[in-house]
Amino acid sequence: MGKNKGSRITITLECECRSKEYIKDKRKNGICRYTTSKNKRNTPSRLEIKKYCKYCNQHSSFKEIK
């Protein structure tokens, strides 16, 4: 039998700059997304990480989406 992969799942992180109206005039069109993995046993809630958004041209908060 093969090993069980465990409780790690792949998640998608999306920039929250889409909801900020004051940045929409300054940035290029597009949605910045990153993919990563997390352990759903240790982190059952949604993940939020600060990463670089190439459309905002700054570091901003990325939230987990489905």
C-alpha positions, 0 to 999 in steps of 0.5 A, spaced: 500 500 500 502 507 498 503 512 503 497 517 505 499 524 503 497 526 509 493 533 511 497 538 507 492 541 502 494 546 496 491 553 497 490 559 492 492 566 495 489 572 492 491 579 493 485 583 496 487 590 492 481 588 488 476 591 493 480 597 494 477 603 490 483 608 491 488 603 488 484 601 482 486 608 478 494 607 479 494 599 478 494 595 472 488 590 470 489 583 473 488 579 479 495 577 482 494 569 485 499 565 489 499 557 490 502 554 496 500 548 501 498 548 508 496 543 514 489 543 515 490 540 522 494 545 524 491 551 520 484 550 520 482 557 519 483 561 512 490 563 511 493 571 510 500 572 508 503 579 506 506 578 499 508 582 493 503 584 488 505 585 481 499 589 479 499 594 486 506 594 485 507 593 493 507 588 498 499 587 500 495 582 504 493 576 500 487 571 503 486 564 502 480 563 497 476 557 495 
